Every structure is written in C-alpha cells, then in structure tokens.
C-alpha cells in the first residue's frame, strides 16, 4: 500500500508517461490482464486510458486491475488510470519502493 508521499512522487513521474493500454467495451479480460501485468513488470509505472464505452467507471476498472495484477492504484484522473508495481526483475527496476517513499533531496 502506498502512502500519500509515494503517490505524489509516482504521480509526478507519471506526467511524462503515455497511456499504453485502452479499456473499452470489452472491459478487462484475461489476455488484457496478462498484458498489463507484463507491462507492469517491464515498466513498473503505467498509464491506462478508459474509453467512454467501457463497462464501468475508471475507478471501478482501476480497482479491478489492481486486484488482478497485484499492483497499486497511484491515481485515477478523469479517464486515466496510473498503476505501479515494483518489477520482479532487478534489471527492470527503475523506481524502487525505497526511492518512491520520498522525493529526492527531501529529508525523511
């Protein structure tokens, strides 16, 4: 579970991230869930767009994806979802949980 400082830090990191998935009429299926889990393992921080014809709100879909992938919902802003999960592969780990705890340059 992320605290508010971690969420704020990850939100700032996600500003430059482009959405890598779109959830539409078909909602979240098994193959999409696997693809999102793979993307999280490769990138750690991803953004997802929720289309108008999706079967649910962005918050509902974010909670569902979080449960299915074991990730944390960083934010839901309009129709955009930001998810974070530390990579299981050391070489892909760009944002470690320790780094995300507090912004660089700030005392603990």
N, C-alpha and C positions, 0 to 999 in steps of 0.2 A: 504494500500500500504506500502510495506517495503522499508526502506532506505538502503543504502549500508552497514552501520554498522550492521543492523539487519540481512541482507542477509549473511554477512560474519560470524556472530555468528551462525546462523542457519546452514550454510554450514559446519562449524566446528562440530556442534552437529550431523549432518547427516553422518559424516565419518564412524561412527560405526553402522549405521542403514543398515540393509539388505533390498533389494527390497521385497515388499510384494505383488506386482501385476506385471503381464506381459501384455503388449498390443501387440496383434499380428494381424493376417489377419482380424479378425472380427472387429478390431478397438474398439471404445468406444461405448458401448451400454448402455441401461437404467439400466440393472442389474449391470453392472460393475461400472457405475457412482454411484449407490446407495451403493455398497460395498466400493468404495473408500471414499465416504462421511462418512460412518460408521467408517471406519478405521481412517480417519482424526479426527473424534470426540473422538475416543478411544486413539489415539496416538499423535495427533497434528502434528507430523512431519513424513512423509512417503517418501519412495523412490519407484519409479516405473521403470521397465525395458521396453524398447520399442524394440521389435524384428525386424529383418531385413524385414520381410514380412508385416509389418504394413502399413496401407493405409495412409501414411503421414510421415512427419519428426517428430522427437522428440519435436521440438519447437512448431509445429502446434498442436500436441496432448496435450502438456503441457498447451497451451493457451486454448484449448477446455475444458480440465479437470478443469482448474482454473475457467472458466466461469460457468461450470455446477455445480461445488461443492462450489463455493464462497470462494475458497482458494487462496493463493498467491503462485506464482511460485518462489521458492527460487533460483533454478538453473537448467539448462539443461546442463549436461556434457556428451558428446557423446550420448549414447542411454539411459542414466539415467535421470529421472526427479525427482526433490525434491519438494514436496508440503508442505505448512504449513497452518494450520488454527487452531486458539485457540479453545479448546474444549468448548462445551456449558455446559458440566458437570464439576462442580468445582472439584470433586474428581479426574478427569482425567487430570486436567490442570497441566502439568509438566513445560511447557515453557509458562510463561505468556507474553503477549505483552510488559509489562514493563521490564521484565528480558531480553527479546530479543533485547531491544533497544540498549544496550551497554554491552560489555563484563564485567564480574565481575572483580572488582579491578581497573577498569579504571575510572577516574573522568569524569563527564559529560561535 
